[in-house]
Structures are given as C-alpha cells and as structure tokens.
Amino acid sequence: KKLGGAVVRNRLRRRLRAIVSGLAGALPPGAYLVSAGPGATELSFDELRRAMSQAVRSATGNRAADLSERKDEGT
C-alpha cells in the first residue's frame, strides 16, 4: 500500500498495462515484472510512458521503446 489506496494502485496498474501492451511487439519474448515506486502515481501518462520506455531500453539494451514512442507521438 505504499502507492496509496486500491483506486490509486489499480489506476497505476491499468496505465502500466496499457504502456507495456504498446511496447509488447518490440520486447523480446519472456516474462517481465514491472514495479513502480510512490512517485509513479504523480506522473502524467506521457511521463510514465517515457519512464517505462527508458526502463525497457535499459533492460533490453535496444532502442525498441524509442520506435514505439515515435509511433504513438504521430497519432
């Protein structure tokens, strides 16, 4: 409950799920565990997406997240 009540946690969970599903095609196959700290609840969706893209780049060592971000910016 470090992130807040159930409503706050579920909102963050839905936002992270939407971001990860947008990156899914660019991620190598495997299982991923995503965690967020208390500050994540204060981020806008775009800020959270940028942070997630950066984390994916660091974890996978590729630029797949950048490609997904550019695609989203055009729509």
Secondary structure by P-SEA (a helix, b strand, c coil): cccccaaaaaaaaaaaaaaaaaacccccbbbbbbbbccccccccaaaaaaaaaaaaaaaaccaaaaaaaaaaaac
